[in-house]
Amino acid sequence: MEYLSLAGKWEAKLKDGSTYPMQIPGTLDENQIGGKDLGANQWHPDADLGNAEKGFDPDAPIATRYTRKYTYEGEAGISRNVSYIPEEEKRVFLEVERARCLKLEIDGKEVPDYVEPSISTPHIFEVTDLLDGEHRITLRSDNSYPGLPHDAIVFSSAATDETQTNWNGLLGYVRLRTEREVFLSAVRVYPEKDRVHVQVIIDGSVPVKGILRIQSAALEKAAEQEVNVPAGIHTIWLRDLKLKADVKKWDEGEGNLYELTAELRDGDCKTVTFGVRDFGDDGKGHLALNGRRIFLRSEANCCEFPETGHPPMTVEEWDKILHLYQSYGVNCMRFHSHIPPEAAFIAADQMGMLMQPELSHWNPKNAFEAEGSYAYYQKELKQTILWLANHPSFVMMTFGNELWTGDLGRQRMDAMIELAHSLDLTRMYANGSNAYYGTIGCDAKSDFYTSQKYFTDDLRGTFAAMPGDQRIQGYINNRYPSAAVNYDESMKHLRETYAKPVFSFEVGQFEVLPDFDELEEFHGISDPANLRLIQEKAEKLGLMKQWKRYVEATGEISRIGYREEVEAAMRTEDMSGISLLGLQDFPGQGTALVGMINSHMESKPFDFAKPEHFASFFRAQLPLVALPKYTYEVGETLEAEVRIANYGKENLTGPVTYCLEGADVKQCGELSAVTCPAGGITAAGKIRIALDQIAQAVRLDLTVEQAGICNRYPIWVYPAVRPVCPAGVYETGVLDEKAVQVLQEGGKVYLSPDADKGHLPSSIQTQFTTDFWSVGTFAAQEGGMGQLIDVSHPIFKNFPTEFHTNWQWWPMASQRAIIFPHPVKAIVTEMDSYAYMRPMAQLAEFRCGGGKLIVSSMGLQNLQEYPEGRALLDAIYQYMTTEEFSPEEEITVKEIQELVK
């Protein structure tokens, strides 16, 4: 086998007849070929169309995603002259590693495909006897997908302009490959426990007779089989080849690989790399790797590469990307509705990263019902399974994202599961990720179930707000916080109909405000006009001085939300894992900046985004303390069960130690020694700590540890207080005549209306977490991004807090925020989505009408069942009696009366 690269200068001819020089490999975008991006091809078939179709000003910037500097959809003829004379008795193939729909012409004559083509696998054409001197080669690349399910592809991550772009061009290798008259076109190795099965594809233009020999350092001995076949393509199986007893298994974090060589006659040989591993159901409905139950810690990659507009094509690039994800605790990559290049799987093989690709398919209406769609996706499924057969990292696959269909489509999904099983039983397959949005339950034929719900039972803690209800759904924002929630009840219902592995889908989606420093990094095919629009608005509103503090606060809140999502799944004994969305910013769908990592695949330059912080809870082994709550009153006893989640490779043995400490408090203890077997959750005893020696409000940390594996929880303890409004302060729910009189006389007013729309007409409903994904996608939500707290303010002498909201703020954070007519310096600022950037606050102080005023939108008078609610109200009362109560901001009586009714 020999290769001749065809990389270099080609010529591109577009459908309007215009021609351009083009560097190959590369895309039209990278070669600055195409027209203006008018915002077409929106992310979802239910979404509104872009600027051009809506009749918007074509010169207006696209505010919902990055803008392509050049765009083109349709056929592009990419041509060059090639002077080539092959050796005699050699066969020649032209290969393109990645393209869209692709046709080959030589001197104007079309050449048929050698293998069935797909947009996700290499394109191969046999050109034997067609090249014998100088010829004109034209590769007709078409990203309008004639004859294919255009919308399903363009809405998927494989081709959406929301992320990688619907590029057109030729990527990876573009080359000629020469072979003998008889050659081994494929060698596929399928491990099964202590043996492997080897499939060899022989392609001969003449009859073939000889001995096929299989050798590998992983095998006990070489294997041979006599071959005597006519010309043509033939499949030969050598089954049950025994592995050596000491063969090293490919595993999570262990890229143990072997080579295997198949040789037919002298020189007709092919060497492949493979890994020995067993992946599947452990027989009890749990994912298992090499017989050991694992906990999937998955991340969804949506193919965000703003510099190129397409995925990287080299192993070195993918090695860097996957190691970055691994540093955050990820052990599995889900490729949302796309299949990455082979380089990604090679890198994953080498480092022990699990991989879950998906067909280039997002159709939430009638998946597979059209004949062309069904025919195409069968091809893409088959070619992907065959192409990636030797990659141990390739462990799971689904037929697309959030698919929905009718009876015919469901029958075809079943048939595709059967097709996949017939091709390769060493992987697991499912009809879709979050198929039917979980509303019809589990698919009996699928090998696993990954969804957000099982019918109405939740499998994650946060969901988008629904029309008519602005509050984000899910227990994290709608149930008083604890560290004890799990999905046992959901799994109990699910297990009535489905016994296979289950893991959650697209968990998290907590937005973070944008770091404008990333704007300096855009040098490629994308123009981040959407980010510049946000920056310009922030500058106009005078927010830039404290903007980075906003970014940090939203990032911290986001990470707290992610941690609760992760630990809730780990507390659920019958779940096999969790799949996040996402650790990387998503540049489209209304601009969904949900990541610890920016769109350039770099950790954001803030403390909240450090990999070690995320990996401290996103890991295989973790002590879990089932705290009934995070806030206590002096005199209570902290009691909580401890369980050890151990999905590592070794048992954990030894005592469980714990320590509650902070300020002048330190109370430590030890539970009895316990062995926690790998592959499950073990009860380790109960912690009991009396909270009776604490004199003032404190934030403490509870650390629990076994065998060097630790987890840490925040705890707040408050003195037992029953707040009483002090003499000299007038407390009211509305700025009535008496309040105005008190202010006019230079007095103090505490204005605390009930936290509802009627009393606060200029306000929004707030929630504990930041908003969900993006307001641009889920417009029902109000857009609040959590609280930024002035920790230097004297109020917090008696109410310990960080600059961002944490669990002790949950009751107050879940109320309302006032929208002021102008920016105000607040004690507690409600940060806003960058879609709105309204000046909002939950707690602020003013000079007003000659007196001093504190305004709260948290309705603290209605939160006195909570120790934190009592403590904060008491802290406000205490502050208002001191000389430190000296507001800088001024507001008029009329303004307040318009804000509070």
NORRA-V218720 format. One record per run of one state. SS is the DSSP state (H for helix, E for strand, - for the rest). FROM is the first residue (numbers start at 1). TO is the last residue. If there is no record, write none. Layout:
# NORRA-V218720
((SS;FROM;TO) (SS;FROM;TO))
This chain:
# NORRA-V218720
((-;1;1) (E;2;5) (-;6;7) (E;8;13) (-;14;18) (E;19;24) (-;25;25) (E;26;27) (-;28;34) (E;35;35) (-;36;50) (H;51;54) (-;55;66) (E;67;68) (-;69;70) (E;71;71) (-;72;74) (E;75;85) (-;86;89) (E;90;98) (-;99;100) (E;101;106) (-;107;108) (E;109;111) (-;112;112) (E;113;113) (-;114;122) (E;123;126) (-;127;131) (E;132;142) (-;143;149) (H;150;154) (-;155;168) (E;169;180) (-;181;181) (E;182;192) (-;193;194) (E;195;204) (-;205;207) (E;208;216) (-;217;218) (E;219;219) (-;220;222) (E;223;229) (-;230;231) (E;232;243) (-;244;250) (E;251;251) (-;252;253) (E;254;254) (-;255;257) (E;258;264) (-;265;267) (E;268;274) (-;275;278) (E;279;281) (-;282;286) (E;287;289) (-;290;291) (E;292;293) (-;294;295) (E;296;301) (-;302;314) (H;315;327) (-;328;331) (E;332;335) (-;336;341) (H;342;351) (-;352;353) (E;354;358) (-;359;370) (H;371;387) (-;388;393) (E;394;398) (-;399;400) (E;401;401) (-;402;406) (H;407;423) (-;424;427) (E;428;430) (-;431;432) (E;433;433) (-;434;434) (H;435;438) (-;439;447) (E;448;451) (-;452;452) (E;453;454) (-;455;456) (E;457;458) (-;459;462) (E;463;463) (-;464;465) (E;466;466) (-;467;468) (E;469;469) (-;470;472) (E;473;473) (-;474;474) (H;475;478) (-;479;487) (H;488;494) (-;495;500) (E;501;508) (-;509;509) (E;510;510) (-;511;515) (H;516;521) (-;522;525) (E;526;527) (-;528;528) (H;529;540) (-;541;543) (H;544;570) (-;571;576) (E;577;581) (-;582;583) (E;584;584) (-;585;585) (E;586;586) (-;587;591) (E;592;592) (-;593;596) (E;597;597) (-;598;602) (E;603;603) (-;604;606) (H;607;609) (-;610;610) (H;611;615) (-;616;620) (E;621;625) (-;626;630) (E;631;633) (-;634;636) (E;637;646) (-;647;651) (E;652;662) (-;663;664) (E;665;676) (-;677;679) (E;680;690) (-;691;697) (E;698;706) (-;707;708) (E;709;718) (-;719;728) (E;729;732) (-;733;736) (H;737;744) (-;745;747) (E;748;752) (-;753;762) (E;763;765) (-;766;771) (E;772;772) (-;773;783) (E;784;789) (-;790;793) (H;794;797) (-;798;803) (E;804;804) (-;805;806) (H;807;813) (-;814;815) (E;816;819) (-;820;827) (E;828;832) (-;833;839) (E;840;848) (-;849;850) (E;851;856) (-;857;859) (H;860;862) (-;863;866) (H;867;880) (-;881;889) (E;890;890) (-;891;892) (H;893;899) (-;900;901))
